Amino acid sequence: GWYYPDALGYAERDLELDLGLVDATRAQMAADLERLAEETWERVAIHTETGLVNVRQLLLHTIRHLEWHVVTIDDKREAMGLERTAG
């Protein structure tokens, strides 16, 4: 069957280019979030997994999800005999 990570060829991607993209995306998102009005942080939406959340909660959920990815990457690196990245 078709498996999208295989089709995207992640193993052949340029690591430095990907890391630069992550850095640029984080910097832009931080600048965008800093410009939000205080009342915007209390706006609510329905998240498909956690239900009713405000913008602040959604951001925290996203941060935790990204932290989970770092742990997963480290676990895979360790399984491959490589040095862990996150301490």
Residue pairs with C-beta under 8 A, 6 or more apart in sequence:
33 59
36 55
40 55
41 54
41 55
41 56
42 54
42 55
42 56
43 54
43 55
44 52
44 53
44 54
45 52
45 53
45 54
45 55
45 58
46 52
46 53
47 53
47 58
47 61
50 57
50 61
53 61
70 85
70 86
71 86
73 85
74 84
74 85
74 86
77 83
77 84
77 85
78 84
